[in-house]
Amino acid sequence: MARVNAQRWPALLGAFLLAAACAALPDGAAAARPALVPACLTVSPYPDGPHDSWSSAAPISVQRYFLAAATDCDGTVYALGGWEATTSHPGPSDFARSDLVENYDPSSGSWTTLPPLSSARDRLAAVTDGDGRILAIGGDDASSGTAVEVYTPGYGAWQAMPSLPVEMPFPSAASDAAGNVYVFDGNETAIFDAESRTWQTGPPMPTAREGAVAATGADGRVYVIGGYTAAEPDVPTSTVEVYTPSTQEWSQAAPMPGPKGRAAGVTAPDGRILVFGGASEPGDTPTAVTYAYSPGTDHWEPAESMPHARDCAAAAVGGDGRIYLVGGTQGDSTDTATTDVNVYTP
């Protein structure tokens, strides 16, 4: 598996930030690559094959849901933690918190097992920082819900980072091209400053919620999409709120066409934010609906529905420019957890 030399990451980061700044075209412009996260990642925005379509990739090794996903600088996809099946034919009680970390290489089409997390946990968030390192953030770990770990690809085990300033058992997280990290849960906002390497408490979200999607737009703002409101934890919302790091202010964006909680989402290479599946009504019944949002026009539209209804999955962009949707549940109970990996071509 090809690896990016750690000593070259700062140079790569600067080069790609400069390229992103000089290539600002409207959302969806085929000739431009928006400010990807991680910034050191290079992809083709429109890989071969039919667009707005789904295919399959090799499955993960064991059924998992409430897991997290992130992308390495070399375009490989990480699947972290979650609830993991403890038997080959699990029932609802045959799951446990997982420390499993697997890595998918789109060029070889195979998964590799990597060093495990230091603490097994589910409902965690994962991001890639400006140096191409993978961060596992918060979640339910039978302890404090504040743990943060970091993994440097190709260089050994996971290491502890400064803990979150507040407990975040079901966080959403996004990072920007400079390596700053933004984490949201309830109405709490935590911000990791890449320069000082410390956490700060940010302005609270206007709408308290959990199980939302967080994604950084090509405009550098962070979009927090859907989730379950704290007042009604079993009722998903279509609310979209936007955090502007430069002003530390929140604003409203156009709501999704329909509510979603426990969905998966990413910023695609073409600049759109895509939101997959999740529960669209009170209770645990998942949906196959996909929505696409263009930050430049503040407009939502449908995208191709997923092959199967799914929630509690994780998503990340691969180095081939396609989006990998990993694990999750395909029904209204945990015994429908899956090893499936579906691939969306924007």
N, C-alpha and C positions, 0 to 999 in steps of 0.2 A: 504494500500500500504506500503510495507516494506521500511524503510528509513535507511540510514547509519548515525549513530551518528556523528555529526560534530566534536566532540572531538576525534574520532577515525580515522578521515581522514588522518592526518599526518602519523600515524602508518601504515595504509593500503597502503598509497602512497609509503612509504619506502619499505614495503614488496614486493609490486608488481614491483617496479623498480628493486629490487634485483633479483626477479624471472625472469624478462625480460632479465637482463644482463647475467644471467646464462643459458638461454635457447635459445641461438642464433643458429638457424638452417636455411637452405636455404629457400628462398621464397616458400610458398605453402606447407611447411613441416607440415604434419597433427599433429605431436606430440608437436609442439611448439606454444606458444601464443606470438606474437610479442608485442612490446611496444605499448599497446593500449592507446588511448586518449579518456576519462580520464584514467589515470593509475590505479585508484581505481576500475575500471570496470572489473569484471570477467565474461567471456562468454565461452561457448563451441564452438570451431572453426567450428565444423561440427554437427549442430543440426539434429535431426531426420527429415526424409523426403528426397525426391529426390533432388540432388544437381544441381546447375546451373539451377534453376527453379524458376518460379514465382507463387505466390498465392495472396490472398487478405486478408486485415484486415478491422476492423471497420473503417468507414469513419470519417473524421473530421466533425465538426458541421456545417460548412458553406464553400461555395466555396472560395478558396483562391489561389492566385498565387504570385510570387515574395516574398515568405515567406522564413524563415530560419528554420533549425532544428539542434538539439544537443542532446546528451545523458547524462543522470544523472549517478551518481555512482551506483545506484541500477538497472541500465539497462533500465529505462523508457525513452521514446522519447518525446522531446519537439518540438512543432510547434509554431513558433513565427511570429507575424506581417504579412506583405504582403498587397496585395490588396484584400479586402473582399467584397463579394456580399452584396448589401444592400436590395435586394428583393429576393423572392424565385425563380423567373424566370428572371434573370438579362439579360439586354442587355449591349452593350459596355460601356454605360455611368452609369451603375448601380453598380459601384464599388467605394470604398473609402479606404484610408489608414487605416490599422487595428492596434489596440493595443492588439488584442486577443492572449492569450497564452493557449495552450492546451497540455496535458500530456497523453501519451499512455503507459499503462502497458501491456507488452506482456503476463504476466502470467494470467491476467484477461481478456485481449482482449478488454479493454474499454478505452475511453478517459475521462479525467477530466479537467474542466476549472480551471485555476490558476489565481492568481492576474495579471492584465493586465500590459503591458508596460507603462512606464510613458508618452511616446510619441508615437502616432501612426506612423508607418513608413513601407515602403516597400523597396525591394532590399537590405535589411540589411543582415549582416552575423551573425552567432552564433557559439560559441565554448564553451567548458567546460575547466575550468582552473584546475590547479593541486590540488585544494582543493574541486573539484567537484561542483563548482558554475557555473551557466550558464551566459554567457556574450552575450548581444545583442549589435552589433557593427555597427555604421554608418548607411548608407542607406539614402533614401529620406524621410525626416520628415517635409518637408515644412519649414525648418529652416536652420541649419548650415551644416547638414550632418556629424557632428563630434561627436555626442552624443554616449556615451557608458553607458550601464546599466548592473547591476549584480543582479542575483537572487540566494539566498541560499536556496536550496530545503527544503521545510517544515518550513521555518522561515520567513513568512511575505512577504512584498511587494518588488518590484524592487527598487534598490537604484542607485544613480548616481555614476559613476566612473570618473576618470580624462578623459577629452575629447581627441579624436584623435588629433595629432599635425597638421593634414591637413584635408581638407574636402574630404570625401570618400562617394559619393552618391551611388555607386554600387560596394561595396567591396567584396573581397574573403578573407577568414580568416582560419587559422589553429592554433592549440596550440600544445605544446609538453608535454612530461611527467613531466617536471619540472614546468609547468604552464606558460611558456612564450607564448605570443600570437603574431602572425605574420599576418599583414593585408596588402592587395595589392589592388590598384585601379589606373587606368591610368598607369603611371610609378612610382607611389609613393609606398614606403614601410614604414609601421609604425610597431614598435616592442614594445610590453609591457613587461617590465622586471619584472618578478614575485618577485624578491628579493627587488628591490627598489620601486616597485609599481608605476612606471612612464613610460610614453611613450617616445620613441626615434625615430628619423627618420633614416631609414636604407638605404642601397644602392638601387638606383632605379632599377626597372625591366628593362632588356635590351629591351624587346618588350612591349611597352605601350599597355594596353588592359583593358577591363572591362568585367564583367559577366563571369569570368573564374571560374574554380574549383581549390581550394587550399586544399591540403591534406598532412599530415605528414607521411612520410614513416617509416618503422621499423628501417631504418638506421639513423633516427633523422633529415633527411633533409626535406625541405618543397618543394613540387612540385606544380607549378602553371600551369594549364592545360587549353588550349583552350581559349575561350573568343572572344570578338570582339576587333579588333585593333582600337586604337584611330584615326588613319588616315582614316580608313574606318569603321565607327561604325556599319554598317549593314552587314559587311562581317565577318563571323566567321573564326577562325584560328585553325590549328592543332598544333601550337607551344607548346612545353613543356619546361619550364625553372625551374631550381632547385636552391634553396637558401640553402647554408650551414651555419648554425648559428655559428659554431666554427671559421670559417674563414671570415664570413660576405661577402661571394663571391657568384656570380651567375655563373651557367654553363648551358649548353644545355643538354637535354635528347632526346631520340628518339621521334619524333612527333607522335601524334595519327594517326591511319590509315586514318582518315578523319577529317575534321574540325567540331568543335562544339562550339556554344555559348549558354549561359543561360542553361547549363547542370547542373545536380546534381552529386555529387561524394563524396565518402568516402574511407577510408582505411579499408578493410575488416579484420576480425580476422585472416585470413590466410596470411596477409601481402600484398596482392594485392591491388592496387588502382583501384576502379571501377568507371566508368563515364557513367551516364545514360542520354539518350535522348538529349534534347537541339535542337537548330536549326543548320542544317548542310549545309545550303546554304543561300545566301543573302535573306533578308526578315524575316518573322516570322513563316514559316512553320516548325513544330517540326518533330523530328525523333524518332523512337523506338529503335535505335541501341544502344547497350551496348558494351563498350570496357573495357578490363582488362589489367592493367599494372603491371609487376613484377619489382620492383626497383633493385633487385639483378642482373637481367640479362638485364635490360634496354630494355625490350621486351613487345610489345603490342600484344594482340590477341582478337578476338571477344568473347563475352560472350552471354548468351541467351538474345535475344531481349525482350524489355518490351512488356506487353500485348497490350499497345496502345502507339502511338506516343505522346510525351509529352515534354514540356519545362517549364521553370520558376517554377519547383518543388523544393523540398528540400529533403535531404536524411540524415539518421543517422543510426548507428548500434544499435540494441536493445540488451538487456541482454541475449537474446536467441541466439545471434550470427548471426541473420538474419538482412537484411538491409531494412529499411522502407522508401519508396518513397512516399512523402506526397504532395497532392495538385498539383498545376500547371495548365497549359492549354493543351488541347488535340487537338487544331486546330490552325488556323491562325488568330483568333480573340479572344478578352477577354471573349466573351459570351460562350466560350467553357471551361471556368475555371471549375475545378472539386473538389469534396470532396474525391475522391478516394485515398485509401492508398494501394499501391501494395508492396508486400514483396518478396525480392529476397533471396534465400537460396544459399550461395556460394558453 
